[in-house]
């Protein structure tokens, strides 16, 4: 050995064998490099406020609405001694006012919000989104494809479902105010929504539609929560936390259809 050649130091306890040689000899692959992530700010405060106000008020409306339609708590004595129905009606009408305010803010944000919150991000108006709709449907049916399209905001299946829920809420508001107006014939709400009863063929039909659509909301809420948690587990990009913080981490090496 020449004097200018230095010995190669090996890790202690390896018997002079490098970790790379061990991996090659035992056919153990090197651990893959972790992907890089970047932060994207998607949901600004008006949309987050709209989301949480709507979530809370829908729960209050469902609970109090079922009680108003068919009181399920047994009470004794005069109504003035407990005022249970009065409180149920008060909470129901207060929540109705709040969800109307949230709806007005959401309509405004359809035109003033960023590109992930505007009206054209709520409908699959682009041709490529209609093509990706079928891919997303198979993805949620656990028939996952390697070429699954990625979206920063709402993907086409979410666009259709959320738009449908918005329409359900609008019909709920209209039919609800029509029934509320009956308490004061000739008043403001009675006059403004007097057309609703004839449109549905009678106020009882409007009441039935109001009740039936409630079950769509009841079905949607747990499904929405489940899919949000599922997306966090499957994609690991913080979709659940984005409705609190407004943004999420996404992989830097992925191409997003709506960016």
GUDO-948371 format. One record per residue: x, y, z of N, C-alpha, C in turn; residue in three letters. Coordinates in steps of 0.1 Angstrom, whole numbers, padded with zeros to 4 digits, always signed. Example, Ala and Ser with C-alpha at 12.3 -4.5 7.8 and 13.67 -1.06 7.14 Angstrom:
BEGIN
+0132-0057+0078+0123-0045+0078+0132-0033+0078ALA;+0128-0022+0071+0137-0011+0071+0129+0000+0079SER;
***
This chain:
BEGIN
+0009-0012+0000+0000+0000+0000+0009+0012+0000UNK;+0006+0022-0009+0014+0034-0010+0012+0042+0003UNK;+0022+0050+0006+0021+0058+0018+0011+0069+0018UNK;+0008+0074+0005-0002+0085+0004-0016+0081+0004UNK;-0019+0068+0004-0032+0063+0003-0038+0061+0017UNK;-0049+0067+0020-0055+0066+0034-0065+0055+0034UNK;-0065+0048+0045-0075+0037+0047-0089+0043+0048UNK;-0099+0035+0042-0113+0039+0042-0119+0035+0056UNK;-0124+0045+0063-0130+0041+0076-0144+0036+0074UNK;-0148+0025+0080-0161+0020+0079-0169+0022+0092UNK;-0182+0022+0092-0190+0023+0104-0187+0012+0114UNK;-0187+0015+0126-0184+0005+0137-0194-0006+0137UNK;-0190-0018+0139-0199-0029+0140-0204-0035+0127UNK;-0198-0030+0116-0203-0036+0102-0193-0046+0097UNK;-0182-0048+0104-0172-0057+0098-0165-0052+0086UNK;-0164-0039+0084-0158-0034+0072-0167-0033+0060UNK;-0180-0035+0061-0189-0035+0050-0198-0022+0051UNK;-0199-0015+0040-0207-0003+0040-0222-0006+0040UNK;-0230+0003+0044-0245+0000+0043-0250-0002+0029UNK;-0243+0005+0019-0248+0003+0005-0245-0011+0001UNK;-0233-0017+0005-0230-0030+0001-0239-0040+0008UNK;-0243-0038+0020-0253-0046+0027-0266-0046+0019UNK;-0271-0034+0015-0284-0033+0008-0283-0040-0005UNK;-0272-0039-0012-0271-0046-0025-0270-0061-0024UNK;-0263-0065-0013-0262-0080-0011-0275-0086-0007UNK;-0283-0079+0001-0295-0085+0006-0308-0081-0002UNK;-0305-0073-0013-0316-0069-0022-0326-0060-0015UNK;-0322-0053-0005-0330-0043+0002-0329-0030-0005UNK;-0340-0025-0011-0339-0012-0018-0337+0000-0009UNK;-0330+0010-0014-0329+0022-0006-0342+0029-0004UNK;-0344+0035+0007-0357+0041+0009-0359+0053-0001UNK;-0372+0053-0006-0374+0064-0016-0374+0078-0010UNK;-0370+0087-0018-0370+0101-0013-0384+0106-0011UNK;-0386+0113+0000-0400+0119+0003-0403+0130-0007UNK;-0415+0131-0011-0419+0142-0021-0419+0155-0014UNK;-0416+0165-0022-0417+0179-0017-0431+0184-0017UNK;-0434+0192-0007-0448+0198-0006-0447+0213-0006UNK;-0458+0219-0011-0459+0234-0011-0473+0238-0005UNK;-0473+0250+0001-0485+0255+0007-0493+0263-0003UNK;-0507+0260-0004-0516+0267-0013-0527+0273-0004UNK;-0530+0286-0005-0541+0292+0002-0553+0292-0007UNK;-0563+0284-0003-0575+0282-0012-0587+0289-0007UNK;-0591+0287+0006-0604+0291+0011-0602+0304+0020UNK;-0606+0315+0015-0605+0328+0023-0616+0328+0033UNK;-0615+0338+0042-0624+0338+0053-0639+0339+0050UNK;-0644+0346+0039-0658+0345+0036-0664+0331+0034UNK;-0656+0323+0027-0661+0310+0024-0660+0301+0036UNK;-0650+0303+0045-0649+0295+0057-0660+0299+0066UNK;-0664+0312+0068-0675+0316+0076-0688+0310+0071UNK;-0690+0311+0058-0702+0305+0052-0703+0291+0055UNK;-0692+0283+0054-0692+0269+0056-0697+0266+0070UNK;-0690+0272+0080-0693+0268+0094-0706+0274+0099UNK;-0711+0285+0094-0724+0290+0098-0735+0281+0092UNK;-0733+0277+0080-0742+0267+0073-0742+0254+0081UNK;-0731+0249+0084-0730+0236+0091-0738+0236+0104UNK;-0735+0247+0112-0742+0248+0125-0757+0250+0124UNK;-0761+0259+0115-0775+0262+0114-0783+0251+0108UNK;-0777+0243+0099-0784+0232+0093-0787+0222+0104UNK;-0778+0219+0113-0781+0210+0124-0792+0215+0133UNK;-0792+0228+0136-0802+0234+0145-0816+0233+0137UNK;-0816+0236+0124-0828+0236+0117-0834+0222+0116UNK;-0825+0212+0114-0830+0198+0113-0837+0194+0127UNK;-0830+0196+0138-0835+0192+0151-0848+0199+0154UNK;-0848+0212+0153-0860+0220+0157-0871+0218+0147UNK;-0867+0216+0134-0878+0214+0124-0886+0201+0126UNK;-0879+0190+0130-0886+0178+0133-0895+0179+0145UNK;-0890+0187+0155-0898+0189+0167-0911+0197+0164UNK;-0909+0208+0156-0921+0216+0152-0931+0208+0144UNK;-0926+0199+0135-0935+0191+0127-0942+0180+0135UNK;-0935+0174+0145-0941+0164+0153-0934+0164+0167UNK;-0939+0171+0176-0932+0173+0189-0929+0159+0195UNK;-0917+0156+0198-0913+0143+0203-0909+0143+0217UNK;-0910+0155+0224-0908+0155+0239-0922+0156+0245UNK;-0925+0148+0255-0937+0149+0262-0937+0159+0273UNK;-0946+0168+0272-0947+0179+0282-0960+0179+0289UNK;-0961+0184+0301-0973+0184+0309-0976+0199+0313UNK;-0988+0202+0315-0992+0215+0320-0994+0225+0308UNK;-0996+0237+0312-0998+0247+0302-0985+0250+0294UNK;-0987+0254+0281-0975+0257+0273-0967+0269+0279UNK;-0974+0278+0285-0967+0290+0291-0958+0286+0302UNK;-0959+0274+0308-0951+0271+0319-0937+0265+0315UNK;-0936+0261+0302-0923+0255+0297-0919+0262+0284UNK;-0928+0266+0276-0925+0273+0263-0916+0266+0254UNK;-0917+0252+0255-0908+0244+0247-0909+0246+0232UNK;-0922+0246+0227-0924+0248+0213-0920+0262+0209UNK;-0922+0272+0218-0918+0286+0215-0903+0287+0213UNK;-0895+0280+0222-0881+0280+0220-0877+0273+0207UNK;-0883+0262+0204-0880+0255+0192-0882+0264+0180UNK;-0894+0270+0180-0897+0279+0168-0887+0291+0168UNK;-0883+0297+0179-0874+0308+0180-0860+0304+0174UNK;-0855+0292+0179-0842+0287+0174-0843+0284+0159UNK;-0854+0278+0155-0856+0275+0140-0856+0287+0132UNK;-0863+0298+0136-0864+0310+0128-0851+0318+0128UNK;-0844+0317+0140-0831+0324+0141-0821+0317+0132UNK;-0820+0304+0132-0811+0297+0124-0814+0299+0109UNK;-0827+0300+0106-0831+0303+0092-0826+0317+0087UNK;-0827+0327+0096-0821+0340+0093-0806+0339+0091UNK;-0799+0332+0099-0785+0331+0098-0780+0324+0085UNK;-0788+0313+0081-0784+0306+0069-0787+0314+0056UNK;-0797+0323+0057-0800+0332+0046-0789+0342+0045UNK;-0784+0347+0056-0772+0356+0056-0760+0350+0050UNK;-0758+0337+0054-0746+0330+0049-0748+0327+0034UNK;-0760+0325+0029-0763+0323+0015-0760+0336+0007UNK;-0764+0347+0013-0761+0360+0006-0746+0362+0005UNK;-0739+0359+0015-0724+0361+0015-0718+0351+0005UNK;-0724+0339+0004-0718+0329-0006-0721+0334-0020UNK;-0733+0339-0023-0736+0344-0036-0726+0355-0040UNK;-0724+0364-0030-0714+0375-0033-0700+0369-0036UNK;-0696+0359-0029-0683+0354-0030-0682+0345-0043UNK;-0693+0342-0049-0692+0335-0062-0687+0344-0073UNK;-0687+0357-0071-0682+0367-0080-0670+0374-0075UNK;-0668+0375-0062-0657+0383-0057-0646+0374-0051UNK;-0648+0361-0050-0638+0352-0045-0627+0349-0055UNK;-0618+0341-0050-0607+0337-0059-0612+0326-0068UNK;-0603+0321-0077-0607+0312-0087-0612+0299-0083UNK;-0609+0295-0070-0614+0282-0065-0627+0284-0058UNK;-0632+0296-0056-0645+0298-0050-0655+0305-0059UNK;-0651+0308-0071-0661+0315-0080-0671+0305-0086UNK;-0681+0310-0093-0692+0302-0098-0687+0292-0108UNK;-0677+0295-0116-0672+0286-0126-0664+0274-0120UNK;-0661+0276-0107-0654+0265-0100-0664+0256-0093UNK;-0677+0260-0093-0687+0252-0087-0695+0244-0096UNK;-0693+0245-0109-0699+0238-0119-0689+0232-0129UNK;-0690+0220-0133-0681+0214-0143-0683+0220-0157UNK;-0681+0233-0159-0684+0239-0171-0674+0236-0182UNK;-0662+0233-0178-0652+0229-0188-0653+0215-0193UNK;-0649+0213-0205-0651+0200-0212-0642+0189-0204UNK;-0630+0193-0200-0621+0184-0194-0627+0179-0180UNK;-0635+0188-0174-0641+0185-0161-0651+0174-0162UNK;-0659+0174-0173-0669+0164-0176-0662+0151-0178UNK;-0650+0151-0185-0643+0139-0187-0637+0133-0174UNK;-0633+0142-0166-0627+0138-0153-0638+0133-0143UNK;-0650+0137-0145-0661+0133-0136-0662+0118-0134UNK;-0661+0111-0145-0662+0097-0145-0650+0091-0138UNK;-0638+0096-0140-0626+0091-0133-0628+0093-0118UNK;-0633+0105-0114-0634+0107-0099-0645+0098-0093UNK;-0656+0095-0101-0666+0086-0096-0660+0072-0094UNK;-0652+0067-0103-0646+0054-0101-0636+0055-0089UNK;-0629+0066-0087-0620+0067-0076-0627+0066-0063UNK;-0639+0072-0061-0646+0072-0049-0654+0058-0047UNK;-0655+0051-0058-0661+0037-0057-0650+0027-0055UNK;-0638+0032-0052-0626+0024-0049-0620+0017-0061UNK;-0624+0022-0073-0618+0016-0085-0608+0027-0089UNK;-0597+0028-0082-0588+0039-0083-0579+0037-0096UNK;-0576+0048-0103-0568+0047-0114-0555+0055-0112UNK;-0544+0050-0118-0531+0057-0116-0531+0071-0122UNK;-0539+0073-0132-0540+0086-0138-0551+0095-0133UNK;-0554+0093-0120-0565+0101-0114-0562+0116-0115UNK;-0571+0124-0119-0569+0139-0120-0568+0145-0106UNK;-0560+0155-0105-0558+0161-0092-0563+0176-0093UNK;-0570+0180-0082-0576+0193-0082-0572+0200-0068UNK;-0569+0213-0069-0566+0220-0057-0579+0223-0050UNK;-0589+0228-0057-0602+0231-0051-0611+0219-0053UNK;-0623+0222-0058-0634+0212-0059-0632+0204-0072UNK;-0631+0191-0071-0631+0183-0084-0645+0182-0089UNK;-0647+0177-0101-0660+0177-0108-0672+0170-0099UNK;-0669+0159-0092-0679+0153-0085-0683+0161-0073UNK;-0674+0168-0067-0677+0178-0056-0685+0190-0062UNK;-0681+0194-0074-0688+0206-0080-0703+0203-0081UNK;-0706+0191-0087-0720+0187-0089-0728+0185-0075UNK;-0721+0178-0066-0728+0176-0053-0730+0188-0045UNK;-0720+0197-0044-0722+0209-0037-0732+0219-0043UNK;-0732+0219-0056-0742+0228-0063-0756+0222-0060UNK;-0758+0209-0060-0771+0203-0057-0775+0206-0043UNK;-0766+0206-0034-0769+0210-0020-0773+0224-0019UNK;-0766+0233-0026-0770+0247-0026-0784+0249-0031UNK;-0788+0242-0041-0802+0242-0047-0812+0237-0037UNK;-0808+0226-0030-0817+0221-0019-0819+0231-0009UNK;-0809+0238-0004-0810+0248+0006-0819+0260+0002UNK;-0817+0264-0011-0826+0275-0016-0841+0271-0016UNK;-0844+0259-0020-0858+0254-0020-0863+0253-0005UNK;-0854+0249+0004-0857+0249+0018-0861+0263+0023UNK;-0853+0273+0019-0855+0286+0024-0868+0292+0019UNK;-0871+0289+0006-0883+0295+0000-0895+0288+0006UNK;-0895+0275+0007-0907+0268+0012-0909+0271+0027UNK;-0898+0273+0034-0898+0276+0048-0904+0290+0051UNK;-0900+0300+0043-0906+0313+0045-0921+0314+0040UNK;-0924+0305+0031-0938+0304+0027-0947+0299+0038UNK;-0942+0289+0046-0950+0284+0057-0949+0294+0069UNK;-0938+0301+0070-0937+0311+0081-0947+0323+0078UNK;-0949+0326+0066-0959+0337+0063-0973+0334+0066UNK;-0976+0321+0068-0990+0318+0071-0994+0322+0085UNK;-0984+0325+0093-0987+0330+0107-0992+0344+0107UNK;-0990+0351+0096-0995+0365+0096-1000+0368+0082UNK;-1012+0363+0078-1018+0365+0065-1018+0380+0062UNK;-1014+0384+0050-1013+0398+0046-1000+0405+0050UNK;-0992+0398+0058-0979+0404+0062-0968+0403+0051UNK;-0956+0407+0054-0945+0408+0045-0942+0394+0039UNK;-0939+0384+0047-0935+0371+0043-0947+0364+0035UNK;-0959+0366+0040-0970+0360+0033-0972+0366+0019UNK;-0970+0379+0018-0971+0385+0005-0959+0382-0005UNK;-0947+0381+0001-0935+0378-0007-0935+0364-0012UNK;-0940+0355-0004-0939+0340-0008-0953+0334-0010UNK;-0963+0342-0013-0976+0336-0016-0977+0328-0029UNK;-0967+0329-0037-0967+0322-0050-0962+0308-0048UNK;-0956+0305-0036-0949+0292-0034-0960+0281-0033UNK;-0970+0283-0026-0981+0273-0024-0987+0269-0038UNK;-0992+0278-0046-0997+0274-0059-0987+0267-0068UNK;-0974+0271-0066-0963+0265-0075-0962+0250-0072UNK;-0964+0246-0059-0963+0232-0056-0976+0225-0055UNK;-0987+0232-0059-1000+0226-0059-1007+0226-0045UNK;-1003+0236-0037-1008+0237-0023-0998+0238-0013UNK;-1001+0244-0002-0991+0247+0008-0987+0233+0015UNK;-0996+0224+0015-0992+0211+0021-0982+0203+0013UNK;-0983+0205+0000-0973+0199-0009-0959+0206-0007UNK;-0960+0219-0005-0947+0226-0002-0941+0222+0011UNK;-0950+0219+0021-0945+0214+0034-0939+0201+0032UNK;-0945+0192+0024-0939+0179+0022-0926+0180+0015UNK;-0924+0188+0005-0911+0190-0001-0901+0195+0009UNK;-0905+0205+0017-0896+0210+0028-0891+0199+0037UNK;-0900+0190+0041-0897+0179+0049-0888+0168+0042UNK;-0892+0165+0030-0884+0155+0022-0870+0159+0019UNK;-0868+0172+0016-0855+0177+0013-0846+0177+0025UNK;-0852+0177+0037-0844+0176+0049-0836+0163+0050UNK;-0842+0153+0045-0835+0140+0045-0823+0139+0036UNK;-0824+0147+0026-0812+0148+0017-0800+0155+0025UNK;-0803+0165+0032-0793+0171+0041-0788+0162+0051UNK;-0797+0154+0058-0793+0145+0068-0784+0134+0062UNK;-0786+0130+0050-0778+0120+0043-0765+0126+0039UNK;-0765+0139+0035-0753+0145+0029-0742+0148+0040UNK;-0747+0152+0052-0737+0156+0062-0728+0145+0066UNK;-0732+0133+0071-0722+0123+0074-0714+0118+0062UNK;-0720+0118+0050-0713+0114+0039-0702+0124+0036UNK;-0705+0137+0037-0695+0147+0035-0683+0146+0045UNK;-0687+0144+0057-0676+0142+0068-0668+0130+0065UNK;-0674+0119+0061-0666+0107+0059-0657+0109+0047UNK;-0661+0115+0036-0653+0117+0024-0641+0127+0027UNK;-0644+0136+0036-0633+0146+0039-0622+0139+0047UNK;-0626+0130+0057-0616+0123+0064-0609+0113+0055UNK;-0617+0107+0046-0611+0097+0037-0600+0104+0028UNK;-0603+0116+0023-0594+0123+0015-0581+0126+0023UNK;-0582+0129+0036-0570+0132+0044-0562+0119+0045UNK;-0568+0108+0047-0561+0095+0049-0555+0090+0036UNK;-0562+0092+0025-0557+0087+0012-0547+0096+0006UNK;-0549+0109+0006-0541+0118-0001-0530+0125+0008UNK;-0533+0125+0021-0523+0131+0031-0519+0145+0027UNK;-0529+0154+0023-0526+0167+0019-0534+0178+0028UNK;-0539+0173+0039-0545+0183+0048-0558+0189+0044UNK;-0567+0182+0037-0579+0187+0032-0589+0191+0044UNK;-0588+0183+0054-0597+0186+0066-0593+0199+0072UNK;-0580+0201+0074-0575+0213+0081-0577+0226+0073UNK;-0579+0224+0059-0580+0236+0051-0592+0244+0053UNK;-0603+0237+0058-0615+0245+0061-0614+0253+0074UNK;-0603+0250+0082-0600+0258+0094-0590+0269+0090UNK;-0579+0265+0084-0568+0274+0081-0569+0281+0068UNK;-0577+0276+0058-0578+0282+0045-0569+0276+0035UNK;-0559+0269+0039-0549+0263+0029-0545+0249+0032UNK;-0538+0243+0023-0533+0230+0026-0520+0227+0018UNK;-0513+0217+0023-0500+0213+0016-0504+0204+0005UNK;-0497+0206-0007-0499+0197-0018-0486+0194-0024UNK;-0485+0182-0030-0472+0178-0036-0468+0187-0047UNK;-0455+0190-0047-0449+0199-0057-0448+0193-0070UNK;-0448+0179-0071-0445+0172-0083-0458+0169-0091UNK;-0470+0172-0086-0482+0169-0092-0488+0181-0100UNK;-0494+0177-0111-0501+0187-0119-0516+0188-0115UNK;-0521+0200-0113-0534+0202-0108-0543+0208-0120UNK;-0554+0202-0122-0563+0206-0133-0568+0221-0132UNK;-0569+0226-0120-0576+0239-0118-0566+0249-0113UNK;-0553+0247-0116-0543+0257-0111-0540+0267-0123UNK;
***
